[in-house]
Amino acid sequence: MGVATTMRAVRITAHGGPEVIELATVPVPAPGAGEVLVEVAAVALNNTDVWTRQGAYGLPGDPEALSGWRGPIGFPRIQGADVSGRIAAVGAGVDEGLVGRRVVVDPAVYDGEGPDANPVGLMGSERDGGYAEYVTAPEERIHDVTESPLTDDQLAALPIAYGTALGMIERGRLREGETALVSGASGGVGLALVQIARARGAKVVAISSGPKIDAVREAGAHEVVDRGRDIAGQVRAAAPEGIDVALDVVAGELVGEGLPLLREGGRWVIAGALGGYGVAFDVRRLYLHNAQVIGSAMHTPTHFALLMDLARQGGIRPVVAATFPLEQAARAQEELTRRDHVGKIVMCP
């Protein structure tokens, strides 16, 4: 099938506000050896898109430095880590039979080849991403979801939010019958945590606020506590036997308040700092109860393969809050930062 020679792409030209986002016509990238070219059907937005644009990640020893996810990034950079689409062409050494297959791209750039490799880079940050009509990806990062009952929008919602959620749940060793506490439960990762933890057979206590509480309950939370009031007291009432695993994207003061809620051998998994990166807690609550605080960034190849199995079975159904055309990328990112929505915001090139 014929592929165009130029495409529309949204890229950032520097770190900054929405004004650094530009729509450009650029050459369609050619897939190198071992790569495929994906025609983008849908690309979902993530907080990491906004933070990468703003340069909000800091550097070791300089938390205020302007930086991408894992350090300085090259400009101009096409953003977008969450891509679903169809294979339009293949590079040298890749099976031609893949052309036309419906796929999701694992956006991680890993530090090695193994099944438990760690992500050290990200499509849309360390290399060009899916805010475009086409994107290239290594063949081993492509997952065939042709049989999935999910829509393109729903599939695009999976990689970062659901990959991050599954990574947290796996690293926290959440088992059937355990009690999970989910913070920031109406956000992209939060809602994914609620859905996957529920699918795992855990009792889910979620923290959310106001008008979003019903949506969080609908996603599978057994109990929802309002973050506007005494969180620790509400969680104690909702789970008097304690929490086995906290799945936390908020951090800040919640960590110090929440650690005493863990049962013996409990795990507190952190994958975000929406509530602030400065954390203080009573370390006695940690060692006297054999508790663990675990950092979790995204997923491993093993976690992502598990997620794609769920997608093929339709075992989870991502909530899509809104869709925008590519040329409204700045507006879509603004919508994301307002946090008025529940679920994922998606663009369709």
Contacts in CASP RR format, 6 or more apart in sequence:
PFRMAT RR
TARGET T0000
AUTHOR 0000-0000-0000
METHOD contacts of the structure
MODEL  1
MGVATTMRAVRITAHGGPEVIELATVPVPAPGAGEVLVEVAAVALNNTDV
WTRQGAYGLPGDPEALSGWRGPIGFPRIQGADVSGRIAAVGAGVDEGLVG
RRVVVDPAVYDGEGPDANPVGLMGSERDGGYAEYVTAPEERIHDVTESPL
TDDQLAALPIAYGTALGMIERGRLREGETALVSGASGGVGLALVQIARAR
GAKVVAISSGPKIDAVREAGAHEVVDRGRDIAGQVRAAAPEGIDVALDVV
AGELVGEGLPLLREGGRWVIAGALGGYGVAFDVRRLYLHNAQVIGSAMHT
PTHFALLMDLARQGGIRPVVAATFPLEQAARAQEELTRRDHVGKIVMCP
1 88 0 8 1.000
1 99 0 8 1.000
1 100 0 8 1.000
2 88 0 8 1.000
3 28 0 8 1.000
3 37 0 8 1.000
3 39 0 8 1.000
3 88 0 8 1.000
3 89 0 8 1.000
3 134 0 8 1.000
4 28 0 8 1.000
4 133 0 8 1.000
4 134 0 8 1.000
5 27 0 8 1.000
5 28 0 8 1.000
6 25 0 8 1.000
6 26 0 8 1.000
6 27 0 8 1.000
6 28 0 8 1.000
7 25 0 8 1.000
7 26 0 8 1.000
7 27 0 8 1.000
7 28 0 8 1.000
7 132 0 8 1.000
7 133 0 8 1.000
7 134 0 8 1.000
8 23 0 8 1.000
8 24 0 8 1.000
8 25 0 8 1.000
8 132 0 8 1.000
8 133 0 8 1.000
8 326 0 8 1.000
8 327 0 8 1.000
8 349 0 8 1.000
9 23 0 8 1.000
9 24 0 8 1.000
9 25 0 8 1.000
9 26 0 8 1.000
9 78 0 8 1.000
9 128 0 8 1.000
9 130 0 8 1.000
9 131 0 8 1.000
9 132 0 8 1.000
9 133 0 8 1.000
10 21 0 8 1.000
10 22 0 8 1.000
10 23 0 8 1.000
10 24 0 8 1.000
10 78 0 8 1.000
10 79 0 8 1.000
10 131 0 8 1.000
10 132 0 8 1.000
10 326 0 8 1.000
10 327 0 8 1.000
10 329 0 8 1.000
11 21 0 8 1.000
11 22 0 8 1.000
11 24 0 8 1.000
11 26 0 8 1.000
11 75 0 8 1.000
11 76 0 8 1.000
11 77 0 8 1.000
11 78 0 8 1.000
11 79 0 8 1.000
11 128 0 8 1.000
11 131 0 8 1.000
12 20 0 8 1.000
12 21 0 8 1.000
12 22 0 8 1.000
12 52 0 8 1.000
12 53 0 8 1.000
12 75 0 8 1.000
12 76 0 8 1.000
12 77 0 8 1.000
12 79 0 8 1.000
13 20 0 8 1.000
13 22 0 8 1.000
13 75 0 8 1.000
13 76 0 8 1.000
14 20 0 8 1.000
14 75 0 8 1.000
15 53 0 8 1.000
15 54 0 8 1.000
15 55 0 8 1.000
15 66 0 8 1.000
15 68 0 8 1.000
16 53 0 8 1.000
16 54 0 8 1.000
16 55 0 8 1.000
17 53 0 8 1.000
17 54 0 8 1.000
18 330 0 8 1.000
18 333 0 8 1.000
18 334 0 8 1.000
20 53 0 8 1.000
21 53 0 8 1.000
21 329 0 8 1.000
21 330 0 8 1.000
21 333 0 8 1.000
22 76 0 8 1.000
23 326 0 8 1.000
23 327 0 8 1.000
23 329 0 8 1.000
24 76 0 8 1.000
26 78 0 8 1.000
26 132 0 8 1.000
28 37 0 8 1.000
28 133 0 8 1.000
28 134 0 8 1.000
29 37 0 8 1.000
29 128 0 8 1.000
29 134 0 8 1.000
29 135 0 8 1.000
29 136 0 8 1.000
30 37 0 8 1.000
30 91 0 8 1.000
30 136 0 8 1.000
31 37 0 8 1.000
31 89 0 8 1.000
31 90 0 8 1.000
31 91 0 8 1.000
31 94 0 8 1.000
31 136 0 8 1.000
32 91 0 8 1.000
32 92 0 8 1.000
32 136 0 8 1.000
33 91 0 8 1.000
33 92 0 8 1.000
33 93 0 8 1.000
34 90 0 8 1.000
34 91 0 8 1.000
34 92 0 8 1.000
34 93 0 8 1.000
34 94 0 8 1.000
34 138 0 8 1.000
34 139 0 8 1.000
35 90 0 8 1.000
35 91 0 8 1.000
35 94 0 8 1.000
35 136 0 8 1.000
35 137 0 8 1.000
35 138 0 8 1.000
35 139 0 8 1.000
36 87 0 8 1.000
36 89 0 8 1.000
36 90 0 8 1.000
36 91 0 8 1.000
36 94 0 8 1.000
36 98 0 8 1.000
36 103 0 8 1.000
36 136 0 8 1.000
36 137 0 8 1.000
36 139 0 8 1.000
36 142 0 8 1.000
37 87 0 8 1.000
37 88 0 8 1.000
37 89 0 8 1.000
37 90 0 8 1.000
37 91 0 8 1.000
37 134 0 8 1.000
37 135 0 8 1.000
37 136 0 8 1.000
38 83 0 8 1.000
38 85 0 8 1.000
38 86 0 8 1.000
38 87 0 8 1.000
38 88 0 8 1.000
38 103 0 8 1.000
38 105 0 8 1.000
38 134 0 8 1.000
38 135 0 8 1.000
38 136 0 8 1.000
38 137 0 8 1.000
38 142 0 8 1.000
39 85 0 8 1.000
39 86 0 8 1.000
39 87 0 8 1.000
39 88 0 8 1.000
39 133 0 8 1.000
39 134 0 8 1.000
40 83 0 8 1.000
40 84 0 8 1.000
40 85 0 8 1.000
40 130 0 8 1.000
40 132 0 8 1.000
40 133 0 8 1.000
40 134 0 8 1.000
40 135 0 8 1.000
40 349 0 8 1.000
41 84 0 8 1.000
41 85 0 8 1.000
41 86 0 8 1.000
41 102 0 8 1.000
41 152 0 8 1.000
41 156 0 8 1.000
41 348 0 8 1.000
41 349 0 8 1.000
42 83 0 8 1.000
42 84 0 8 1.000
42 85 0 8 1.000
42 152 0 8 1.000
42 153 0 8 1.000
42 155 0 8 1.000
42 156 0 8 1.000
42 323 0 8 1.000
42 346 0 8 1.000
42 347 0 8 1.000
42 348 0 8 1.000
43 80 0 8 1.000
43 82 0 8 1.000
43 83 0 8 1.000
43 84 0 8 1.000
43 129 0 8 1.000
43 130 0 8 1.000
43 131 0 8 1.000
43 156 0 8 1.000
43 346 0 8 1.000
43 347 0 8 1.000
43 348 0 8 1.000
43 349 0 8 1.000
44 82 0 8 1.000
44 153 0 8 1.000
44 156 0 8 1.000
44 157 0 8 1.000
44 158 0 8 1.000
44 159 0 8 1.000
44 160 0 8 1.000
44 161 0 8 1.000
44 344 0 8 1.000
44 345 0 8 1.000
44 346 0 8 1.000
44 347 0 8 1.000
45 80 0 8 1.000
45 82 0 8 1.000
45 332 0 8 1.000
45 333 0 8 1.000
45 336 0 8 1.000
45 344 0 8 1.000
45 345 0 8 1.000
45 346 0 8 1.000
45 347 0 8 1.000
46 80 0 8 1.000
46 81 0 8 1.000
46 82 0 8 1.000
46 160 0 8 1.000
46 161 0 8 1.000
46 188 0 8 1.000
46 336 0 8 1.000
47 336 0 8 1.000
48 69 0 8 1.000
48 81 0 8 1.000
48 122 0 8 1.000
48 125 0 8 1.000
48 160 0 8 1.000
49 79 0 8 1.000
49 80 0 8 1.000
49 81 0 8 1.000
49 124 0 8 1.000
49 333 0 8 1.000
49 336 0 8 1.000
50 56 0 8 1.000
50 333 0 8 1.000
50 336 0 8 1.000
50 337 0 8 1.000
51 57 0 8 1.000
51 68 0 8 1.000
51 69 0 8 1.000
52 68 0 8 1.000
52 69 0 8 1.000
52 73 0 8 1.000
52 77 0 8 1.000
52 79 0 8 1.000
52 124 0 8 1.000
52 125 0 8 1.000
53 79 0 8 1.000
53 333 0 8 1.000
54 66 0 8 1.000
55 66 0 8 1.000
55 67 0 8 1.000
55 68 0 8 1.000
56 68 0 8 1.000
57 67 0 8 1.000
57 68 0 8 1.000
57 69 0 8 1.000
57 70 0 8 1.000
57 71 0 8 1.000
58 64 0 8 1.000
58 65 0 8 1.000
58 66 0 8 1.000
58 67 0 8 1.000
58 68 0 8 1.000
58 71 0 8 1.000
59 65 0 8 1.000
59 67 0 8 1.000
59 71 0 8 1.000
63 277 0 8 1.000
68 125 0 8 1.000
69 121 0 8 1.000
69 122 0 8 1.000
69 125 0 8 1.000
69 126 0 8 1.000
70 120 0 8 1.000
70 121 0 8 1.000
70 122 0 8 1.000
70 125 0 8 1.000
70 126 0 8 1.000
73 125 0 8 1.000
73 126 0 8 1.000
77 124 0 8 1.000
77 125 0 8 1.000
77 128 0 8 1.000
78 124 0 8 1.000
78 128 0 8 1.000
78 129 0 8 1.000
78 130 0 8 1.000
78 131 0 8 1.000
78 132 0 8 1.000
78 135 0 8 1.000
79 124 0 8 1.000
79 125 0 8 1.000
79 129 0 8 1.000
79 130 0 8 1.000
79 131 0 8 1.000
79 329 0 8 1.000
80 107 0 8 1.000
80 123 0 8 1.000
80 124 0 8 1.000
80 129 0 8 1.000
80 130 0 8 1.000
80 131 0 8 1.000
81 107 0 8 1.000
81 122 0 8 1.000
81 123 0 8 1.000
81 124 0 8 1.000
81 125 0 8 1.000
81 129 0 8 1.000
81 130 0 8 1.000
81 159 0 8 1.000
81 160 0 8 1.000
82 107 0 8 1.000
82 156 0 8 1.000
82 157 0 8 1.000
82 158 0 8 1.000
82 159 0 8 1.000
82 160 0 8 1.000
82 161 0 8 1.000
83 104 0 8 1.000
83 105 0 8 1.000
83 107 0 8 1.000
83 123 0 8 1.000
83 129 0 8 1.000
83 130 0 8 1.000
83 135 0 8 1.000
83 137 0 8 1.000
83 156 0 8 1.000
83 159 0 8 1.000
84 102 0 8 1.000
84 103 0 8 1.000
84 104 0 8 1.000
84 105 0 8 1.000
84 145 0 8 1.000
84 152 0 8 1.000
84 153 0 8 1.000
84 155 0 8 1.000
84 156 0 8 1.000
84 158 0 8 1.000
85 102 0 8 1.000
85 103 0 8 1.000
85 104 0 8 1.000
85 152 0 8 1.000
85 155 0 8 1.000
86 100 0 8 1.000
86 101 0 8 1.000
86 102 0 8 1.000
86 103 0 8 1.000
87 98 0 8 1.000
87 99 0 8 1.000
87 100 0 8 1.000
87 101 0 8 1.000
87 103 0 8 1.000
87 142 0 8 1.000
88 99 0 8 1.000
88 100 0 8 1.000
88 134 0 8 1.000
89 99 0 8 1.000
90 96 0 8 1.000
90 97 0 8 1.000
90 98 0 8 1.000
90 99 0 8 1.000
90 139 0 8 1.000
94 139 0 8 1.000
98 139 0 8 1.000
98 142 0 8 1.000
98 144 0 8 1.000
101 144 0 8 1.000
101 146 0 8 1.000
102 144 0 8 1.000
102 145 0 8 1.000
102 146 0 8 1.000
102 148 0 8 1.000
102 152 0 8 1.000
102 155 0 8 1.000
103 142 0 8 1.000
103 143 0 8 1.000
103 144 0 8 1.000
103 145 0 8 1.000
103 146 0 8 1.000
104 142 0 8 1.000
104 143 0 8 1.000
104 145 0 8 1.000
104 155 0 8 1.000
104 156 0 8 1.000
104 158 0 8 1.000
104 159 0 8 1.000
104 308 0 8 1.000
104 311 0 8 1.000
105 123 0 8 1.000
105 135 0 8 1.000
105 137 0 8 1.000
105 141 0 8 1.000
105 142 0 8 1.000
105 143 0 8 1.000
105 159 0 8 1.000
106 141 0 8 1.000
106 142 0 8 1.000
106 143 0 8 1.000
106 159 0 8 1.000
106 301 0 8 1.000
106 304 0 8 1.000
107 122 0 8 1.000
107 123 0 8 1.000
107 124 0 8 1.000
107 129 0 8 1.000
107 141 0 8 1.000
107 159 0 8 1.000
107 160 0 8 1.000
108 119 0 8 1.000
108 121 0 8 1.000
108 122 0 8 1.000
108 123 0 8 1.000
108 141 0 8 1.000
108 298 0 8 1.000
108 299 0 8 1.000
108 301 0 8 1.000
108 304 0 8 1.000
109 119 0 8 1.000
109 120 0 8 1.000
109 121 0 8 1.000
109 122 0 8 1.000
109 123 0 8 1.000
109 126 0 8 1.000
109 127 0 8 1.000
110 117 0 8 1.000
110 118 0 8 1.000
110 119 0 8 1.000
110 120 0 8 1.000
110 300 0 8 1.000
110 301 0 8 1.000
111 117 0 8 1.000
111 118 0 8 1.000
111 119 0 8 1.000
111 120 0 8 1.000
114 301 0 8 1.000
115 300 0 8 1.000
115 301 0 8 1.000
115 302 0 8 1.000
116 300 0 8 1.000
116 301 0 8 1.000
116 302 0 8 1.000
117 300 0 8 1.000
117 301 0 8 1.000
118 297 0 8 1.000
118 300 0 8 1.000
119 297 0 8 1.000
119 298 0 8 1.000
119 299 0 8 1.000
119 300 0 8 1.000
120 126 0 8 1.000
121 127 0 8 1.000
122 298 0 8 1.000
123 129 0 8 1.000
123 130 0 8 1.000
123 135 0 8 1.000
123 137 0 8 1.000
124 130 0 8 1.000
124 131 0 8 1.000
128 135 0 8 1.000
128 136 0 8 1.000
129 135 0 8 1.000
131 326 0 8 1.000
131 329 0 8 1.000
131 347 0 8 1.000
132 326 0 8 1.000
132 349 0 8 1.000
133 326 0 8 1.000
133 349 0 8 1.000
143 304 0 8 1.000
143 305 0 8 1.000
143 308 0 8 1.000
143 311 0 8 1.000
145 155 0 8 1.000
145 308 0 8 1.000
145 311 0 8 1.000
145 312 0 8 1.000
147 312 0 8 1.000
148 155 0 8 1.000
148 311 0 8 1.000
148 312 0 8 1.000
148 314 0 8 1.000
149 314 0 8 1.000
150 311 0 8 1.000
150 314 0 8 1.000
150 317 0 8 1.000
150 318 0 8 1.000
151 320 0 8 1.000
152 348 0 8 1.000
153 320 0 8 1.000
153 323 0 8 1.000
153 346 0 8 1.000
153 348 0 8 1.000
154 317 0 8 1.000
154 318 0 8 1.000
154 320 0 8 1.000
155 311 0 8 1.000
156 344 0 8 1.000
156 346 0 8 1.000
157 188 0 8 1.000
157 318 0 8 1.000
157 319 0 8 1.000
157 320 0 8 1.000
157 343 0 8 1.000
157 344 0 8 1.000
157 346 0 8 1.000
158 307 0 8 1.000
158 311 0 8 1.000
158 318 0 8 1.000
159 304 0 8 1.000
159 307 0 8 1.000
160 189 0 8 1.000
160 298 0 8 1.000
161 187 0 8 1.000
161 188 0 8 1.000
161 189 0 8 1.000
161 190 0 8 1.000
161 191 0 8 1.000
161 192 0 8 1.000
161 318 0 8 1.000
161 344 0 8 1.000
162 192 0 8 1.000
162 196 0 8 1.000
162 307 0 8 1.000
162 310 0 8 1.000
162 316 0 8 1.000
162 318 0 8 1.000
163 192 0 8 1.000
163 298 0 8 1.000
163 299 0 8 1.000
163 303 0 8 1.000
163 304 0 8 1.000
163 307 0 8 1.000
164 189 0 8 1.000
164 192 0 8 1.000
164 271 0 8 1.000
164 296 0 8 1.000
164 297 0 8 1.000
164 298 0 8 1.000
164 299 0 8 1.000
165 189 0 8 1.000
165 190 0 8 1.000
165 192 0 8 1.000
165 193 0 8 1.000
165 195 0 8 1.000
165 196 0 8 1.000
165 247 0 8 1.000
166 192 0 8 1.000
166 196 0 8 1.000
166 299 0 8 1.000
166 303 0 8 1.000
166 304 0 8 1.000
166 306 0 8 1.000
166 307 0 8 1.000
167 271 0 8 1.000
167 296 0 8 1.000
167 298 0 8 1.000
167 299 0 8 1.000
167 300 0 8 1.000
167 303 0 8 1.000
168 189 0 8 1.000
168 193 0 8 1.000
168 247 0 8 1.000
168 269 0 8 1.000
168 271 0 8 1.000
168 296 0 8 1.000
169 180 0 8 1.000
169 193 0 8 1.000
169 196 0 8 1.000
169 197 0 8 1.000
169 200 0 8 1.000
169 245 0 8 1.000
169 247 0 8 1.000
170 302 0 8 1.000
170 303 0 8 1.000
170 306 0 8 1.000
171 269 0 8 1.000
171 294 0 8 1.000
171 295 0 8 1.000
171 296 0 8 1.000
172 245 0 8 1.000
172 247 0 8 1.000
172 267 0 8 1.000
172 269 0 8 1.000
172 294 0 8 1.000
172 296 0 8 1.000
173 245 0 8 1.000
173 267 0 8 1.000
174 180 0 8 1.000
174 197 0 8 1.000
174 200 0 8 1.000
174 202 0 8 1.000
174 244 0 8 1.000
174 245 0 8 1.000
174 247 0 8 1.000
175 200 0 8 1.000
175 202 0 8 1.000
175 244 0 8 1.000
176 200 0 8 1.000
176 201 0 8 1.000
176 202 0 8 1.000
177 201 0 8 1.000
177 202 0 8 1.000
177 203 0 8 1.000
178 202 0 8 1.000
178 203 0 8 1.000
178 244 0 8 1.000
178 245 0 8 1.000
179 202 0 8 1.000
179 203 0 8 1.000
179 204 0 8 1.000
179 205 0 8 1.000
179 239 0 8 1.000
179 241 0 8 1.000
179 242 0 8 1.000
179 243 0 8 1.000
179 244 0 8 1.000
179 245 0 8 1.000
179 263 0 8 1.000
180 193 0 8 1.000
180 197 0 8 1.000
180 202 0 8 1.000
180 203 0 8 1.000
180 204 0 8 1.000
180 205 0 8 1.000
180 243 0 8 1.000
180 244 0 8 1.000
180 245 0 8 1.000
180 246 0 8 1.000
180 247 0 8 1.000
181 205 0 8 1.000
181 206 0 8 1.000
181 207 0 8 1.000
181 235 0 8 1.000
181 239 0 8 1.000
181 243 0 8 1.000
181 245 0 8 1.000
181 246 0 8 1.000
181 247 0 8 1.000
181 248 0 8 1.000
181 261 0 8 1.000
182 190 0 8 1.000
182 193 0 8 1.000
182 194 0 8 1.000
182 197 0 8 1.000
182 204 0 8 1.000
182 205 0 8 1.000
182 206 0 8 1.000
182 207 0 8 1.000
182 221 0 8 1.000
182 247 0 8 1.000
183 190 0 8 1.000
183 207 0 8 1.000
183 227 0 8 1.000
183 246 0 8 1.000
183 247 0 8 1.000
183 248 0 8 1.000
183 249 0 8 1.000
183 250 0 8 1.000
183 254 0 8 1.000
184 190 0 8 1.000
184 206 0 8 1.000
184 207 0 8 1.000
184 208 0 8 1.000
184 227 0 8 1.000
184 249 0 8 1.000
184 250 0 8 1.000
184 274 0 8 1.000
185 191 0 8 1.000
185 193 0 8 1.000
185 194 0 8 1.000
185 206 0 8 1.000
185 207 0 8 1.000
185 208 0 8 1.000
185 212 0 8 1.000
185 216 0 8 1.000
185 219 0 8 1.000
185 221 0 8 1.000
185 224 0 8 1.000
186 208 0 8 1.000
186 209 0 8 1.000
186 212 0 8 1.000
186 215 0 8 1.000
186 216 0 8 1.000
186 342 0 8 1.000
186 343 0 8 1.000
187 249 0 8 1.000
187 339 0 8 1.000
187 342 0 8 1.000
187 343 0 8 1.000
188 343 0 8 1.000
188 344 0 8 1.000
189 249 0 8 1.000
189 271 0 8 1.000
190 206 0 8 1.000
190 247 0 8 1.000
190 249 0 8 1.000
191 215 0 8 1.000
191 216 0 8 1.000
191 219 0 8 1.000
191 318 0 8 1.000
191 319 0 8 1.000
191 342 0 8 1.000
191 343 0 8 1.000
192 316 0 8 1.000
192 318 0 8 1.000
193 247 0 8 1.000
193 249 0 8 1.000
194 204 0 8 1.000
194 206 0 8 1.000
194 216 0 8 1.000
194 219 0 8 1.000
194 220 0 8 1.000
194 221 0 8 1.000
195 219 0 8 1.000
195 220 0 8 1.000
195 316 0 8 1.000
195 317 0 8 1.000
195 318 0 8 1.000
196 310 0 8 1.000
196 316 0 8 1.000
197 204 0 8 1.000
197 247 0 8 1.000
198 204 0 8 1.000
198 219 0 8 1.000
198 220 0 8 1.000
198 221 0 8 1.000
198 222 0 8 1.000
199 310 0 8 1.000
199 315 0 8 1.000
199 316 0 8 1.000
202 244 0 8 1.000
202 245 0 8 1.000
203 222 0 8 1.000
203 239 0 8 1.000
204 220 0 8 1.000
204 221 0 8 1.000
204 222 0 8 1.000
204 223 0 8 1.000
205 221 0 8 1.000
205 222 0 8 1.000
205 223 0 8 1.000
205 224 0 8 1.000
205 225 0 8 1.000
205 235 0 8 1.000
205 238 0 8 1.000
205 239 0 8 1.000
205 243 0 8 1.000
206 216 0 8 1.000
206 217 0 8 1.000
206 221 0 8 1.000
206 223 0 8 1.000
206 224 0 8 1.000
206 225 0 8 1.000
207 224 0 8 1.000
207 225 0 8 1.000
207 226 0 8 1.000
207 227 0 8 1.000
207 231 0 8 1.000
207 235 0 8 1.000
207 250 0 8 1.000
207 254 0 8 1.000
208 216 0 8 1.000
208 224 0 8 1.000
208 225 0 8 1.000
208 226 0 8 1.000
208 227 0 8 1.000
209 226 0 8 1.000
209 227 0 8 1.000
209 228 0 8 1.000
210 226 0 8 1.000
212 342 0 8 1.000
213 224 0 8 1.000
213 226 0 8 1.000
215 319 0 8 1.000
215 342 0 8 1.000
215 343 0 8 1.000
216 224 0 8 1.000
216 342 0 8 1.000
217 224 0 8 1.000
219 319 0 8 1.000
223 238 0 8 1.000
223 239 0 8 1.000
225 231 0 8 1.000
225 234 0 8 1.000
225 235 0 8 1.000
225 238 0 8 1.000
226 234 0 8 1.000
231 254 0 8 1.000
231 257 0 8 1.000
231 258 0 8 1.000
232 257 0 8 1.000
232 258 0 8 1.000
232 260 0 8 1.000
232 261 0 8 1.000
235 243 0 8 1.000
235 258 0 8 1.000
235 261 0 8 1.000
236 242 0 8 1.000
236 261 0 8 1.000
239 261 0 8 1.000
241 263 0 8 1.000
242 261 0 8 1.000
242 262 0 8 1.000
242 263 0 8 1.000
243 261 0 8 1.000
243 262 0 8 1.000
243 263 0 8 1.000
243 266 0 8 1.000
244 262 0 8 1.000
244 263 0 8 1.000
244 266 0 8 1.000
244 267 0 8 1.000
245 266 0 8 1.000
245 267 0 8 1.000
245 268 0 8 1.000
245 269 0 8 1.000
246 258 0 8 1.000
246 261 0 8 1.000
246 262 0 8 1.000
246 267 0 8 1.000
246 268 0 8 1.000
246 269 0 8 1.000
247 269 0 8 1.000
247 271 0 8 1.000
248 254 0 8 1.000
248 255 0 8 1.000
248 268 0 8 1.000
248 269 0 8 1.000
248 270 0 8 1.000
248 271 0 8 1.000
248 272 0 8 1.000
249 270 0 8 1.000
249 271 0 8 1.000
249 272 0 8 1.000
249 274 0 8 1.000
250 272 0 8 1.000
250 273 0 8 1.000
250 274 0 8 1.000
250 275 0 8 1.000
250 276 0 8 1.000
251 270 0 8 1.000
251 272 0 8 1.000
251 273 0 8 1.000
251 274 0 8 1.000
251 275 0 8 1.000
251 276 0 8 1.000
251 277 0 8 1.000
251 278 0 8 1.000
251 279 0 8 1.000
252 273 0 8 1.000
252 275 0 8 1.000
252 276 0 8 1.000
252 277 0 8 1.000
252 278 0 8 1.000
252 279 0 8 1.000
253 275 0 8 1.000
254 275 0 8 1.000
255 268 0 8 1.000
255 270 0 8 1.000
255 279 0 8 1.000
255 281 0 8 1.000
255 293 0 8 1.000
256 279 0 8 1.000
256 280 0 8 1.000
256 281 0 8 1.000
256 282 0 8 1.000
256 285 0 8 1.000
258 268 0 8 1.000
259 268 0 8 1.000
259 281 0 8 1.000
259 282 0 8 1.000
259 285 0 8 1.000
259 286 0 8 1.000
259 291 0 8 1.000
259 293 0 8 1.000
260 282 0 8 1.000
260 285 0 8 1.000
262 268 0 8 1.000
262 285 0 8 1.000
262 289 0 8 1.000
262 291 0 8 1.000
263 289 0 8 1.000
264 289 0 8 1.000
264 290 0 8 1.000
265 289 0 8 1.000
265 290 0 8 1.000
265 291 0 8 1.000
265 292 0 8 1.000
266 289 0 8 1.000
266 290 0 8 1.000
266 291 0 8 1.000
266 292 0 8 1.000
267 291 0 8 1.000
267 292 0 8 1.000
267 294 0 8 1.000
268 291 0 8 1.000
268 292 0 8 1.000
268 293 0 8 1.000
268 294 0 8 1.000
269 294 0 8 1.000
269 295 0 8 1.000
269 296 0 8 1.000
270 293 0 8 1.000
270 294 0 8 1.000
270 295 0 8 1.000
270 296 0 8 1.000
271 295 0 8 1.000
271 296 0 8 1.000
271 297 0 8 1.000
285 291 0 8 1.000
286 292 0 8 1.000
286 293 0 8 1.000
299 307 0 8 1.000
310 316 0 8 1.000
318 343 0 8 1.000
318 344 0 8 1.000
319 342 0 8 1.000
319 343 0 8 1.000
319 344 0 8 1.000
320 343 0 8 1.000
320 344 0 8 1.000
320 345 0 8 1.000
320 346 0 8 1.000
321 341 0 8 1.000
321 342 0 8 1.000
321 343 0 8 1.000
321 344 0 8 1.000
321 345 0 8 1.000
322 332 0 8 1.000
322 335 0 8 1.000
322 341 0 8 1.000
322 345 0 8 1.000
322 346 0 8 1.000
323 345 0 8 1.000
323 346 0 8 1.000
323 347 0 8 1.000
323 348 0 8 1.000
324 331 0 8 1.000
324 332 0 8 1.000
324 335 0 8 1.000
324 345 0 8 1.000
324 346 0 8 1.000
324 347 0 8 1.000
324 348 0 8 1.000
325 347 0 8 1.000
325 348 0 8 1.000
325 349 0 8 1.000
326 347 0 8 1.000
326 348 0 8 1.000
326 349 0 8 1.000
328 347 0 8 1.000
329 347 0 8 1.000
332 345 0 8 1.000
332 347 0 8 1.000
335 341 0 8 1.000
335 345 0 8 1.000
336 345 0 8 1.000
END
